[in-house]
Amino acid sequence: MPMSLLQRQPRPVKRDSGRLRDDRLFIVACDDTYAPKQYFDFFQITRVHVHVIPTVDGTSSASHVLERLLGIDHEQDDELWMLLDTDHCTTKGHLKNFIAAIQDAKQRGVQVALSKSCFEIWLLLHHVAVSDIKTLKTARQAETALRHALSGYNKTRLDPKHFPIASVAEACERAESLDIVVSGGDIPDENTSRVYLLWKAIVAKALRSQLPPELHGLLDANTASTIPMTSPSQVDETKNIRSKRRPKEKLK
């Protein structure tokens, strides 16, 4: 699947100067054309770069997103992520390929942040309670709810005033509280957004002095946790492994 070396795109941040040598890079490919790239471009964190690769040619399947991501030249300590929506991808005709692409990504060390049903769920979590997210049945309803919350929404022209840095930590807290009770692993049974995992990873790569004060709470939450960051799919896998273990014999 990956492009040949002759076709690979150059690394988004060059390390040809001392100032950039220790900078951290997140390369994020998504199945959306507009919203994710605009959203992450709103935020600037010292020494951490988030480069979003949008879908621009209509090839938005998970396998195409992964191909674009792997076609970017990167270094060993760069983090590779995919942002995927389950909308249109979990129907009977697409589900098998969707799951295969996610499994392929994980085998290649690529992190996956799913949103069910769409990225707008993540944007909504900046503004509404978890209980309001659970009632949305479709991506269309999610966009309608976001339009209502913001008094207007155009995914081709996000307004940075609607997503201030101060709202990110709260969105992460809401998203995590929503996600930990959702079953289904890589195919969530209910609405969720795992973009918070990407934010936690970004914050973990920055020094406290490099972060905006509004993100200090998110860093503190990461530091306080002694449990490795996992998604519900990893939790499900762990449960399956444990269930297959034979119980220890009791001592007589």
N, C-alpha and C positions, 0 to 999 in steps of 0.2 A: 504493500500500500504506500509506504513513504516515497516521496519523490527522490530521484537520484541526486547525488551530490551536486551535479551540474545544474539541477533545477532548484536547489535549496535557496531560500530567501536569506539575506544577511541578518545577523542578530540585530534586534532593534536598538540595543545600546552597545556602543563600541567601548572596549576597555583599552583604549590606546592612550589614556591619560591617567596620571596618578589620582586625580580627583574622582574618577569613576571606577577605579579598579576594584573597590570593595562594595560597590553598589549592588543591591539585590534586584533581580529581575523576575517578574511574573509574566509569563506569556499565556494569554487567555484567549482561546478560540471559542466562538459562540455560534449558535444557529440563528441568531437574530441579526438584522441588518443595522438597526438604529440604536435602541435603548441602552444595551449594556456598555457600548463604547462611550456614548455620551456620559453615562452615569459615572464610570470610573475616571473619565477625563476631568470630572469636576474636582477630584481630590488630588492634592499634591503632598507627598510625604517625603521628607528628606532622605536621600540615599536608597529609596525604594521606588522602583518603576513598575507600573502595571501597563502592559501593552496588550490591548484588546484587538483581536482579529475578527472582524465581523463577516457575516455572509454577504457577499456583494453580487454573486452571480446566480442566485436562486438555488444553489446546491446546499441545502440546509440539513440534510440527513446527518445523523451522528457520525457515520463513517466518513462523510466528506469533511465534517468539522475536524475530525481527528487527522485526516490526511493533510489539511491545511496547517494544523498545529505542528505536526511532525515535519512539515516542509520548511519550517523556520529553523535556521541555524541557531544552536544554543549551546551553552556550556553546562558542565555537570551540576553545578550548584544553582542553576536556574530552575524555577518551578514551572511546570507545565500544567495547565488547567483547561477543562472544558466546561462551559456553561450550556446546559441543555434544558429545553422545555419538553415535558411529556406530551403536550398538546399535539395531536396528529401523529405522534410517533408510537403510541401504545395501542393503536388499533390492530386488529388481527393481521392485516397485511404488512405491517411495519414492525411489529413487536419483536420478532425473531432477530432481525437485523439490528434493531436498536440495542437489544441486550448484548448481542455479539460485539458491537462497537464499544460498549462500555467495558466489557470484559477484556477486549483487546487493549483499550486505553490503560486499564489498571495493570495489565501485564507489562506494559511499556513504562510504567512509573508516572502515568498521567493521572492527576486528581480530577474527579468529576463532581460538579455541583449542580444537582438537578433542581428544577422548579416544577411543581405540579400546581396548576396547569401551565403556567407561563411566568416569564420574568416579572410581569406586572405584580405578581404575588409578592415578590421581594420589595418592589417599590411601595406597595400598599403597607407593608409592615413598618414603614417609616411613619405612618400616619394613623393606622387603625389598630384596634385590639385584635388579639388572636381569635376571639369568638366571632368577629366579623369576617375573618378569612375562611373559617370552617364552613360557612354557609354557601360559599360561591361554588357553583356547579361547573362552569365552563370558563374558558379563557375570555370569551366575550363578556361574561358577567364580571370577571376580574377587571377588565378594561373599563367597563361602565362604572364599577365601584371606585376605581382610581380617578376617573373623570369627575365623579361626584365629590370625592375627598379633596381634590385639588381645584375644584371649580373650573375644570377644563384640563384635557390631556391630549397631547399630540406626540406620539412616540418618535416622530422624526425631529421634534424640537423640544427636548426636555428643558425645563427651567431649573437652573441650579438653586434658585431660592427655595424650591420645593424639597430639596434634599441636602440640607446643611450638614456639615460634619457632625454637629451635635446630635443629629437624629440617627447616626449610624449605630452607635452602641446600643441604643434602645431597640432598633430594628433587629440587631443580632440577638439580643436577649429574647425578644418575642419569637424570632424564627427558631431559635434553639428550643424554647419551651414548647413550640408547636411540633417540631421535628422529632423530639425524643419519644413522643407518644404515637407517632405514625408508623404503621407496620408496612411491610411489603418490600423493604430493602431498596434495590435499584429501581423498582417499579412501585412507587409509593401508592398506598391505598387511598390516601386522603391528601388534601391540599398541604403543600409544604414548600419551603424554599431553602436550599442548602448553600446559598450564597454566603451565609454567615461563616461557613467553614473557610471560604476564601479570605474573608476579612480577618478571621482569627489567624490564618497563616501569614497574611500581610503584616499584621501587628506584631506577630512573634518574630519577624525578621528585622524589626526596627528597634533601636535603642529608645528608652523612655524619653530621652532628651530630644529625639528626632520626631517624636509623635506630637500631633496637636493635642493640647490638654483634654479635649473632648474624647479622645480615644484612650486616655490613661486607664479608665475603668475597665475597658476591654482587655488591655494588657494585664491589669491586675487579676482579672478573672482567669486569663490564660496561665499566669504564674501560680495562682493559688491551686489550680487543678494539677493533681499528680497523675491523672489518668490520661494516657495518650489520646490525642484527638481522633475520634472515630465517627463515622457516619452510621446511621441505623443499619445499612446493608452489612457493615462489618460486624455490628452487634449480632445481627441475625446469623451470620456465618459462624461466629463464636458459639452461639447457642446450639447450632446444629452439630458442631464438633463435640461439644460437651455431652450432648444427648447420646452420641454414639459411643462414648467411653463406657467401658464396663465398670460397674461399681466395685469398690474395693471389698475384699472379703473381710468380714469381721474377725477379730482375734478371738480365739477360744480361751 
